[in-house]
Amino acid sequence: MDLLAHLAAFTATADEMSFSRAAERLGIAQPLLSRRIKSLEGHFGGQLFDRSRRQVAVTQFGGSLLPYARDVLERAERLGQAARSARAARVRFVGVPAHCAPLALAGVIRAGTEHGMTLAVRELPPRQRQSALADGSLAYALLRVAPERAALRVPLGLAEAGQSARRSVHLEDLRPPRGAAGLPILTLEEDEVPYAQDRLARATARAGLPETLVGPAGPAAAALADTLAGRARLLCAEPLARQHGAGWTPLADASLHRGYEVGASECHGETGEVPAWLATTLAEAAG
């Protein structure tokens, strides 16, 4: 028996002195309310209402139980309020890629507040986000997956000095002239996951680019400085390039783009489910 639902039927009927009005107040069908009253009477071993009159009346037995029923419902409501307050006060950490725009991350935090949840963001590399979600250090995280099976897809492209005049770029377009070194293509830690590195290596080979042309960026600030100085190209998402005043052109090969899914922890009482509003704000933060 759902005791709270049955007690709510009892108190509502006592207040309204009508089964139909009580059912309407609770938003349930009248036969269901009647069954709950009968179940409660069987549970307590006595009749709660006198149904012999035109207007429903509480019996002496029901009247003796009614104050206790109201007290249980009031305590249950206070318990629910306490639980909601505790959930709102607890900080839930959200793992995000490095270099998300601060304004977008602020949107994630604000959305949490609006939905009664205190969020804090942690910028972590892909593997750390995965492990921290598994051990419960993170409540939610953006996890890297292959773009073709991802819920969220972020176009990757090349940032470079100045403004780009092209709609998209193929890697073979970047083949340096014979005898020239060519501009290095730097990759961020966010893209240094095995499947992404393998795909980029194969695409680089197919395009006829020297293996030495593509390599890890190291510190992002230094890579951005080299890019803005015209000494390199940086493989990144568009928001990072625009944020720092670099031109940006998406890669034509969509299999090299980033793929994400939003994961949720099942540790420390978390449900393992991702609220739709959080998935939306994290998608915006990821670009």
N, C-alpha and C positions, 0 to 999 in steps of 0.2 A: 504494500500500500504506500502511495505517495502521501504521507501523513499531512504535509503542509498543504497540498492541493485539496485534500479532504476537509481539513480545518477551514480553509478559505471558503469552501462551499457552505460549510456550517455557519460561519459568521456572516457571510453575505446574505444567506437566506434569513437568518435572524434579523439582520438590519432591514432587509427589504420586505419581510413577511410575505414573500412571494417567490415561488420557485422560478417562474419565468423571468421576473425582474433580476433575480440573483444571477441566473444564467447569463442574461444580457450584460450585466455588470462585469462578470468574469470573462465574457467573450467565449463561452462554451455553449454547447447544445443543452437544452433542458433535460433530455433523458440522461445525459452524462452526469449532470449535477445531481439528479435524483439517485442515480446509482452510487454516487459518492456518499450521499447522505445515508443511504441504506447500508453501505459498507461500514461507514463510521458507527452507525447504530449497532451493527453486528459486532464490531470491534470492541465497543464500550459496554455492550450488553444491556442497552436500554433505548427507549424511543426518545429522539431529540425534538421532534415536532408533532403537534396534534394536527392531523390532516382531516379530521372529521368536520371541521367548520369551513365556512366559505373562505375565510382568511387564515393563512397558515399561522400557527402560534407555537412558541417555544414551550415545551413541557417543563414541569418542575425539574425533572432529571436533566434536561438540556440546559435549563437556566443555571443549574449548579456547575455545569462544565464550561459554560460560555466564557466566563472571565479567564479561565485557564487557557482556553483555545486562543483568545485574543492575545494573551501574554506570550504564548509560543510563537504566534505569527509576528508580533512586534520584535521579539528577540531574534527571530530568523532574519527579519529585515535589517536589524542593527548589525547582525553578523555579516550579512551581504555587503552592507556599507563599509564595514571594517575591512573586509576582503578586498573590495574595490580600492579603498584608500591604500592598503598595503601594496597592491599591484601597481598603483600609480607611483608610489614612493620608491619602489625598487628600480634600480637602474639596470637597464638591459643594454648590453654592448652590441654594436652592429659593426661587423667587419666590412670594410670597403677598400677598393684599390687606392694606392697612393695617387696623388695629383688630381683627385676630384676637386671641382671648384668649391671653395668655401661657402659660397652663397647657396649652392645646391645641397651641401651637407647641412647647412642651417635649415633648409627646407625640410630635411628628414627629421631633424630634432623638433622643429615646430609642429610637424604633422603628428609626431608622437604625443606632444603636449595636448594637442587638440583632441586626441583619441584616448586621453587618460593614461598615457604610457611615458615614462621617463627614459629617453634614449641617449646614449653617448656613442660617438663614432670612433672607430680605431682603424687607422690606415695600416694595412698589413699586406705582405706579399701573398700571392695565391695559395701556396702550400700552407702557410701559417693560418690563413683564414679557414682552410679545410680542417686542419687539426684542432684549432681553437673551437670550432663549432662542434666537433666530435666530443671534446672533453668538457663542453659546457662553459668555457671561458667567454664565448660569444653566444648571444641568444639568436642572432640572425647574421647572415653573411651573404655577400655576392660571391658565388663560386664559379670558377672558370670551367666551361664545358665546350665541346666542339660547336661551332656556330650553327651547323645544320640540325642539331638537336637541342638548341638553346631556346629558352623562353624569351630571352632578351639578346639582341644582337647589336653590337656597337661597331660601326665601320672603322677600320683602321686605314690610315693613310700616311703620307710623308709630309712632315713639316719642314719648311726651308725658309731661308731669308727672302724677304719681299713677298709679293702677292702672286699666287699661282694663277695661270691663265688656262689651265686644263681642267676638264670635268672629271677625269679619272686618269690613273697612271698604270701602265703595265710594266712589270719589272724589266722586260726586255728593252723598254724605252730608255732605261738607265744604263745600258751597256756603254762603258766609256770608249772613246775612240782608241784605235790601235796606238799603243805606246803611251796612253794617258792613264793616270792612276784612278781617276774618278772620285766622286765625293763618297765618303763612307756613309753607310746606312746604319744608324745606331738603334738598338732595341732596348726598351725599358724592362725592368724586372717583372712587371705585370705580364709581359709576353714571353718570359723565360720559363714556360711550362713545357714538358717534353713533347706533347703532340703538336704544339704551336711551333716549337723550334724545328721539329722534323719537317713540318709542312713548309716552313719558310726556307729551310735548307734545300728541299727538293725543288721548290719554285725558283730559287736562286740558280740552281744548277740548270734547270730547263731553260731559263732566260739567258744562260750563257754569261752570268756575272761571275767575276772572280770570288772564290770563297772568302778571301780576306776583306772583301768590300762590306760584308755584313758582320756586325759583332755587338756585344753588350755595350750599353751606353755608360755603365758605371754611375756615378752620382748624377741625378737628373739635372741639377742646376748647371753643372759643367757641360752636359750634353746640350742643354738648351742654349747655353752661351756659344758653343761651337756652331750650333745650327743658325743662330741669329747673326753670327759673324760670317756665315757663308762657307764654313769649313766642313759641314756635315749635313746630312738629312736625318731627321728623327722619326722613327716609326711610332706613331701615337694616335690617339683619338682626336677629333677636331677641337673639342673644348680646350684641351691643354695648349694646342697650337695657338688658337685665337686669344686665349687668356694672356699669352706672352707676345702677341703681336707678330706671329710667324704666319707665312702662307701655308696652306694645307690642301692636299689633293688626295682623295680617297683611292685606295688600291682597287683596281678593277677585279682582281681575284677575290671573290667573297669568301672563299674557304680560308683566307688568311685573316679575316676579321675576327673580332673577339665575340665569344659567346658566353652568356651568363645564365645562371638560375639563382633564385634567392632561396637559400637553405635556412631551416629553422632547427634549433636544438630541441632535443627531448629530455635534456638533463634539468635538474633543479626545478622540477614542476612545470617546465615549459610544455606546450601542447604539441610542438612539432609542426604547427601550421603557421603560414605566413599571411598576415592581414593584407587584403588587396590594396589598401591605401599605402602600406609600407612598400609593397612591390613597385607601385607606381612611382613613389618618390625616389626609391633606389635606382630605378631605371633612368630617371632624369639625372641623378647624380653621376651615374656611370657614363652618361652621354649617349 
